[in-house]
């Protein structure tokens, strides 16, 4: 009497399908983490640019006000974000202003001295990985089981205009 094979055709197909699903999930989990990092990077860049603009519009904006703005405008990163604001030194420069002369009907150039300050903000977002595969891969690479993305925003305060010297 002939014995049945240990694994019949249907079982082999089921085993192959299970293996394929495991491989696809193993590839999808790091892609999910990459998507989270990319999303956080884009949001951090927008937040950095916006906060730099806020400080340039009102240099007396407090850190508390900026953090409150970050929580209200960007709730998706506010729980994991830190904000740094750096205000540069005042710089003087020359500016050639073209002024229309009504009497002659032509433009003339008037040289002016302008003063400006550069505002740089940095937003850092640190989050733990949510998938075990990413934590495992991070551990193999010597990582801490979390990721950090950072973005900078730059704006300029035109001190000549805000001081009324224009």
C-alpha distance (Angstrom), angle and dihedral (degrees) to the residues before:
residue distance angle dihedral
X1 . . .
X2 3.78 . .
X3 3.83 119.2 .
X4 3.78 123.0 -132.5
X5 3.80 115.1 -110.1
X6 3.81 114.0 -102.9
X7 3.78 92.6 -122.1
X8 3.76 118.8 33.9
X9 3.78 124.7 -158.4
X10 3.82 95.1 -95.1
X11 3.78 92.0 51.2
X12 3.80 91.8 50.8
X13 3.83 91.4 52.4
X14 3.79 90.7 49.0
X15 3.80 91.3 49.1
X16 3.83 91.3 49.0
X17 3.82 91.3 49.1
X18 3.81 91.0 50.3
X19 3.80 91.0 49.6
X20 3.82 91.3 48.6
X21 3.81 91.1 51.1
X22 3.80 91.2 50.6
X23 3.82 90.9 51.0
X24 3.82 92.5 47.5
X25 3.80 92.3 49.2
X26 3.80 90.4 47.7
X27 3.82 88.7 54.7
X28 3.81 94.9 42.5
X29 3.81 97.7 53.0
X30 3.82 96.1 63.5
X31 3.81 88.3 44.6
X32 3.81 88.3 55.7
X33 3.81 90.5 52.5
X34 3.82 90.7 48.0
X35 3.80 88.7 52.7
X36 3.81 90.6 52.1
X37 3.80 91.0 49.9
X38 3.81 92.6 48.2
X39 3.80 91.8 48.2
X40 3.81 91.5 49.6
X41 3.81 90.9 47.8
X42 3.82 92.5 53.1
X43 3.81 92.7 46.9
X44 3.83 91.8 45.8
X45 3.83 90.3 52.0
X46 3.81 91.4 52.2
X47 3.82 91.2 46.4
X48 3.82 92.2 49.4
X49 3.80 92.2 50.2
X50 3.81 92.4 46.8
X51 3.80 95.0 48.3
X52 3.81 91.1 48.2
X53 3.80 88.1 52.9
X54 3.81 91.2 49.6
X55 3.80 92.0 52.3
X56 3.81 92.3 46.8
X57 3.81 90.2 51.2
X58 3.82 92.1 48.0
X59 3.82 114.3 15.9
X60 3.82 90.3 -172.0
X61 3.82 91.9 65.4
X62 3.81 107.9 132.2
X63 3.78 125.4 -132.8
X64 3.79 88.4 -116.2
X65 3.83 90.9 56.8
X66 3.81 91.1 48.4
X67 3.79 92.4 50.0
X68 3.81 90.6 47.9
X69 3.82 89.4 50.5
X70 3.81 89.8 49.4
X71 3.83 90.8 52.7
X72 3.79 93.1 47.6
X73 3.81 99.5 41.3
X74 3.81 98.7 35.1
X75 3.82 108.1 29.4
X76 3.81 91.6 156.2
X77 3.82 91.7 69.9
X78 3.80 103.1 21.2
X79 3.80 93.8 96.5
X80 3.82 92.0 57.3
X81 3.82 103.4 28.8
X82 3.78 131.4 104.0
X83 3.79 123.1 -169.1
X84 3.80 130.8 -149.0
X85 3.81 123.9 -171.8
X86 3.80 122.7 -164.6
X87 3.80 121.7 -174.5
X88 3.78 115.7 -160.0
X89 3.78 127.5 -142.8
X90 3.79 120.7 -85.6
X91 3.77 112.5 -92.0
X92 3.78 127.2 -160.6
X93 3.77 120.8 -145.3
X94 3.76 141.5 164.7
X95 3.78 122.1 -105.9
X96 3.79 126.7 -171.7
X97 3.78 110.1 -145.7
X98 3.81 119.5 -162.6
X99 3.81 109.5 -140.9
X100 3.79 124.8 -173.3
X101 3.81 112.2 -127.7
X102 3.81 109.1 -147.5
X103 3.81 93.7 -162.0
X104 3.81 97.2 54.4
X105 3.81 96.3 27.4
X106 3.80 91.4 -131.8
X107 3.77 137.5 105.8
X108 3.77 118.3 -106.9
X109 3.79 128.4 -166.9
X110 3.78 120.0 -120.0
X111 3.82 117.9 -170.4
X112 3.79 115.9 -141.0
X113 3.77 135.1 179.5
X114 3.78 113.7 -126.4
X115 3.78 131.5 -167.7
X116 3.79 123.8 -150.0
X117 3.81 141.3 169.1
X118 3.78 127.3 -154.6
X119 3.81 118.7 -133.1
X120 3.80 117.4 -157.7
X121 3.78 122.1 -173.8
X122 3.77 127.5 -174.9
X123 3.79 125.6 -162.4
X124 3.81 117.8 -163.3
X125 3.80 120.7 -168.0
X126 3.82 118.1 -165.6
X127 3.79 119.5 -176.2
X128 3.78 135.4 164.1
X129 3.79 118.2 -115.9
X130 3.80 111.9 -102.2
X131 3.79 99.6 -155.2
X132 3.79 123.6 71.5
X133 3.80 90.6 -137.3
X134 3.80 91.6 59.8
X135 3.81 91.9 46.3
X136 3.81 89.1 50.4
X137 3.82 93.3 48.1
X138 3.80 90.6 45.7
X139 3.80 90.1 51.8
X140 3.80 91.7 50.8
X141 3.80 89.5 52.4
X142 3.80 92.3 49.3
X143 3.80 93.9 -103.4
X144 3.78 128.5 144.3
X145 3.79 99.8 -120.9
X146 3.80 92.9 -98.8
X147 3.78 139.3 76.9
X148 3.79 134.5 -137.4
X149 3.79 126.4 -155.6
X150 3.80 123.3 -173.8
X151 3.77 135.3 -167.5
X152 3.80 135.0 -177.1
X153 3.77 131.8 -144.9
X154 3.79 126.2 -164.5
X155 3.80 130.2 -162.4
X156 3.78 134.1 161.4
X157 3.78 130.5 -131.4
X158 3.78 110.5 -144.6
X159 3.80 96.9 -147.2
X160 3.81 91.9 -176.4
X161 3.80 92.0 62.9
X162 3.80 97.2 38.7
X163 3.82 92.1 49.4
X164 3.81 92.1 51.9
X165 3.81 92.5 -117.1
X166 3.79 93.6 125.1
